[in-house]
Amino acid sequence: MVSEQSQMRTAESTPAVEPVPACNICKGTAFRAAPFNRLSRRGNPPVCCQCGSLERHRIFRAIFAKFRDARFKEWSCLSFSKDPSFAVGWFREHQFSMFGGHNSLDIQAIDRPDSSYDMVIGNHVLEHVPNYRAAIAEVARITKPEGLVFLSFPNPISRQITEDWGYPKAEQHGHYRIFGRDVENVFALTIPHVHVVSAEDVDVVTGDRDMAYILTQSDDILRHLIQRGVATRIVQVRTAD
């Protein structure tokens, strides 16, 4: 007969089973390495086998989850990228601009009138264009004053200074630059009439952290971002008209 003390020793020696993390986009629980066997910064496989999301997609989805509300259903959205960090069904109208496709728009000179959309999304796009300053001005121009822009790019969370080569560097995935936090100086010079906040979150799967920038002319949207805990830092308060 096993003694109570022996049972306690056995329980103490049995390691606790860690719960399998679930993707916050599709609830998948199987993950694999990215191309070229890339792992996350913490050494974890980052690609969801079910939906294909990466660390950044799940982080941006977590940011969206904090501030998404009923108004999205009335909004029109233009995305300069197509990734699982957002869902088409969130919006009344959702258009895509896919580079090289029949629906491709030049983000540096967008063929749309002022204030055309409630939301504009550009995830990992600006590092691919020659004139990203013009692109920042353009996405702000076509966004309604009561709407917002969601922008992300590598790697301002870990770099201070932007390195810009002036050409698409093949060994850097065709990027023209690697962004640093000094991109915030460009916001101040290019779109001083726009509030800018940084939004950071953690990937539920790998534990890695990433960030995006949210731009808006609306004081109401700014308050909403602060109240929902989205704005981890207020980068810029817009100048008076």
SERO-102903 format. One record per residue (C-alpha): x, y, z. Coordinates in nm, 2 decimals, m for minus. Example, Ala and Ser with C-alpha at 12.3 -4.5 7.8 and 13.67 -1.06 7.14 Angstrom:
2
x=1.23; y=m0.45; z=0.78
x=1.37; y=m0.11; z=0.71
This chain:
241
x=0.00; y=0.00; z=0.00
x=0.15; y=0.33; z=m0.11
x=0.19; y=0.58; z=0.18
x=0.05; y=0.93; z=0.17
x=0.40; y=1.06; z=0.20
x=0.52; y=0.85; z=m0.10
x=0.23; y=0.98; z=m0.31
x=0.32; y=1.34; z=m0.22
x=0.69; y=1.28; z=m0.33
x=0.56; y=1.13; z=m0.66
x=0.34; y=1.43; z=m0.73
x=0.62; y=1.67; z=m0.65
x=0.86; y=1.50; z=m0.88
x=0.61; y=1.50; z=m1.18
x=0.68; y=1.81; z=m1.39
x=0.37; y=2.03; z=m1.46
x=0.25; y=2.01; z=m1.81
x=0.27; y=2.35; z=m1.97
x=m0.05; y=2.45; z=m2.17
x=0.00; y=2.46; z=m2.54
x=m0.02; y=2.82; z=m2.66
x=m0.30; y=2.89; z=m2.91
x=m0.29; y=3.12; z=m3.20
x=m0.51; y=3.42; z=m3.13
x=m0.62; y=3.43; z=m3.49
x=m0.73; y=3.08; z=m3.57
x=m0.69; y=2.90; z=m3.23
x=m0.43; y=2.66; z=m3.39
x=m0.19; y=2.49; z=m3.15
x=0.08; y=2.36; z=m3.40
x=0.37; y=2.58; z=m3.50
x=0.67; y=2.54; z=m3.73
x=0.99; y=2.73; z=m3.82
x=0.97; y=3.01; z=m4.07
x=1.15; y=2.99; z=m4.41
x=1.53; y=2.93; z=m4.38
x=1.45; y=2.76; z=m4.05
x=1.41; y=3.10; z=m3.88
x=1.29; y=3.09; z=m3.52
x=1.15; y=3.37; z=m3.31
x=1.38; y=3.60; z=m3.10
x=1.32; y=3.36; z=m2.81
x=1.40; y=3.05; z=m3.01
x=1.04; y=2.93; z=m3.07
x=0.88; y=2.82; z=m3.40
x=0.68; y=3.12; z=m3.51
x=0.45; y=3.00; z=m3.80
x=0.10; y=2.88; z=m3.72
x=0.05; y=2.56; z=m3.92
x=m0.32; y=2.63; z=m3.95
x=m0.34; y=3.00; z=m4.07
x=0.02; y=3.08; z=m4.15
x=0.04; y=3.37; z=m3.92
x=0.38; y=3.50; z=m3.79
x=0.47; y=3.67; z=m3.47
x=0.38; y=4.02; z=m3.60
x=0.04; y=3.91; z=m3.73
x=m0.07; y=3.78; z=m3.39
x=0.07; y=4.09; z=m3.22
x=m0.12; y=4.32; z=m3.45
x=m0.43; y=4.11; z=m3.41
x=m0.40; y=4.16; z=m3.03
x=m0.36; y=4.54; z=m3.08
x=m0.67; y=4.55; z=m3.31
x=m0.87; y=4.34; z=m3.05
x=m0.81; y=4.62; z=m2.79
x=m0.96; y=4.90; z=m2.99
x=m1.19; y=4.74; z=m3.24
x=m1.56; y=4.83; z=m3.17
x=m1.89; y=4.86; z=m3.34
x=m1.79; y=5.16; z=m3.55
x=m1.57; y=4.93; z=m3.76
x=m1.89; y=4.78; z=m3.92
x=m1.96; y=5.13; z=m4.06
x=m1.61; y=5.19; z=m4.18
x=m1.44; y=5.16; z=m4.52
x=m1.09; y=5.03; z=m4.52
x=m0.80; y=5.02; z=m4.77
x=m0.52; y=4.78; z=m4.71
x=m0.18; y=4.79; z=m4.88
x=m0.11; y=4.44; z=m4.75
x=m0.31; y=4.13; z=m4.71
x=m0.23; y=3.94; z=m4.40
x=m0.41; y=3.76; z=m4.11
x=m0.37; y=4.04; z=m3.86
x=m0.71; y=4.18; z=m3.96
x=m1.03; y=4.03; z=m4.11
x=m1.22; y=4.15; z=m4.41
x=m1.55; y=4.10; z=m4.24
x=m1.48; y=4.37; z=m3.98
x=m1.56; y=4.65; z=m4.22
x=m1.85; y=4.77; z=m4.43
x=m1.62; y=4.79; z=m4.73
x=m1.27; y=4.65; z=m4.76
x=m1.04; y=4.72; z=m5.06
x=m0.69; y=4.58; z=m5.12
x=m0.40; y=4.71; z=m5.31
x=m0.16; y=4.42; z=m5.39
x=0.17; y=4.51; z=m5.54
x=0.19; y=4.41; z=m5.90
x=m0.17; y=4.31; z=m5.91
x=m0.46; y=4.45; z=m6.12
x=m0.57; y=4.65; z=m5.81
x=m0.22; y=4.79; z=m5.73
x=m0.20; y=5.15; z=m5.61
x=0.12; y=5.34; z=m5.57
x=0.14; y=5.42; z=m5.20
x=0.37; y=5.71; z=m5.28
x=0.10; y=5.88; z=m5.49
x=m0.23; y=5.72; z=m5.42
x=m0.50; y=5.76; z=m5.69
x=m0.78; y=5.84; z=m5.45
x=m0.94; y=6.16; z=m5.33
x=m0.87; y=6.32; z=m4.99
x=m1.06; y=6.16; z=m4.70
x=m1.16; y=5.85; z=m4.90
x=m1.14; y=5.59; z=m4.62
x=m1.20; y=5.55; z=m4.25
x=m0.90; y=5.32; z=m4.21
x=m0.59; y=5.26; z=m4.41
x=m0.36; y=4.97; z=m4.32
x=0.00; y=4.94; z=m4.43
x=0.18; y=4.64; z=m4.27
x=0.54; y=4.60; z=m4.37
x=0.50; y=4.81; z=m4.69
x=0.70; y=5.13; z=m4.64
x=1.04; y=4.95; z=m4.63
x=0.97; y=4.84; z=m4.99
x=0.92; y=5.19; z=m5.15
x=1.18; y=5.45; z=m5.25
x=1.00; y=5.75; z=m5.10
x=0.84; y=5.65; z=m4.77
x=0.80; y=6.01; z=m4.66
x=0.56; y=6.07; z=m4.95
x=0.38; y=5.74; z=m4.86
x=0.32; y=5.86; z=m4.50
x=0.18; y=6.19; z=m4.63
x=m0.04; y=6.00; z=m4.88
x=m0.20; y=5.75; z=m4.63
x=m0.28; y=6.04; z=m4.40
x=m0.43; y=6.24; z=m4.69
x=m0.67; y=5.97; z=m4.80
x=m0.79; y=5.89; z=m4.44
x=m1.10; y=6.07; z=m4.31
x=m1.04; y=6.31; z=m4.02
x=m1.24; y=6.08; z=m3.78
x=m1.06; y=5.77; z=m3.90
x=m0.71; y=5.62; z=m3.85
x=m0.40; y=5.47; z=m4.02
x=m0.24; y=5.15; z=m3.90
x=0.13; y=5.13; z=m4.00
x=0.40; y=4.88; z=m3.92
x=0.74; y=4.79; z=m4.04
x=1.06; y=4.62; z=m3.92
x=1.23; y=4.71; z=m3.68
x=1.17; y=5.03; z=m3.47
x=1.11; y=4.83; z=m3.15
x=1.47; y=4.73; z=m3.15
x=1.65; y=5.00; z=m3.34
x=1.70; y=5.37; z=m3.28
x=1.84; y=5.48; z=m3.62
x=1.70; y=5.41; z=m3.96
x=1.95; y=5.26; z=m4.21
x=1.85; y=5.35; z=m4.56
x=2.05; y=5.22; z=m4.86
x=1.86; y=5.42; z=m5.13
x=1.80; y=5.10; z=m5.33
x=1.63; y=4.76; z=m5.28
x=1.89; y=4.55; z=m5.11
x=1.86; y=4.19; z=m5.23
x=2.01; y=4.04; z=m4.91
x=1.76; y=4.24; z=m4.71
x=1.45; y=4.09; z=m4.89
x=1.44; y=4.38; z=m5.13
x=1.40; y=4.64; z=m4.86
x=1.52; y=5.00; z=m4.92
x=1.57; y=5.04; z=m4.55
x=1.55; y=4.91; z=m4.19
x=1.35; y=5.15; z=m3.98
x=1.45; y=5.28; z=m3.64
x=1.26; y=5.50; z=m3.39
x=1.39; y=5.81; z=m3.56
x=1.10; y=5.76; z=m3.81
x=0.90; y=5.95; z=m3.56
x=1.09; y=6.26; z=m3.66
x=0.96; y=6.21; z=m4.01
x=0.60; y=6.20; z=m3.87
x=0.66; y=6.54; z=m3.71
x=0.79; y=6.69; z=m4.03
x=0.55; y=6.53; z=m4.27
x=0.22; y=6.51; z=m4.09
x=0.23; y=6.75; z=m3.79
x=m0.15; y=6.78; z=m3.81
x=m0.19; y=6.41; z=m3.71
x=m0.18; y=6.24; z=m3.37
x=0.07; y=5.96; z=m3.36
x=0.08; y=5.68; z=m3.10
x=0.29; y=5.37; z=m3.07
x=0.11; y=5.04; z=m2.99
x=0.30; y=4.75; z=m2.85
x=0.20; y=4.40; z=m2.76
x=0.33; y=4.05; z=m2.71
x=0.28; y=3.74; z=m2.93
x=0.08; y=3.48; z=m2.73
x=0.28; y=3.20; z=m2.90
x=0.64; y=3.30; z=m2.90
x=0.65; y=3.57; z=m2.63
x=0.81; y=3.81; z=m2.87
x=0.72; y=4.18; z=m2.86
x=0.65; y=4.41; z=m3.16
x=0.50; y=4.75; z=m3.23
x=0.29; y=4.95; z=m3.48
x=0.21; y=5.31; z=m3.52
x=m0.15; y=5.45; z=m3.53
x=m0.21; y=5.79; z=m3.69
x=m0.53; y=5.99; z=m3.65
x=m0.65; y=6.35; z=m3.67
x=m0.94; y=6.27; z=m3.43
x=m0.92; y=6.37; z=m3.07
x=m1.20; y=6.11; z=m3.00
x=m1.00; y=5.83; z=m3.16
x=m0.69; y=5.93; z=m2.96
x=m0.89; y=5.92; z=m2.63
x=m1.03; y=5.58; z=m2.74
x=m0.68; y=5.44; z=m2.80
x=m0.57; y=5.57; z=m2.46
x=m0.87; y=5.44; z=m2.27
x=m0.85; y=5.09; z=m2.43
x=m0.48; y=5.07; z=m2.34
x=m0.37; y=5.06; z=m2.70
x=m0.15; y=5.37; z=m2.69
x=0.17; y=5.25; z=m2.51
x=0.33; y=5.58; z=m2.59
x=0.20; y=5.91; z=m2.74
x=0.46; y=5.99; z=m3.00
x=0.30; y=6.31; z=m3.13
x=0.00; y=6.54; z=m3.05
x=m0.12; y=6.71; z=m3.36
x=m0.07; y=7.08; z=m3.41
x=m0.37; y=7.31; z=m3.42
x=m0.52; y=7.37; z=m3.76
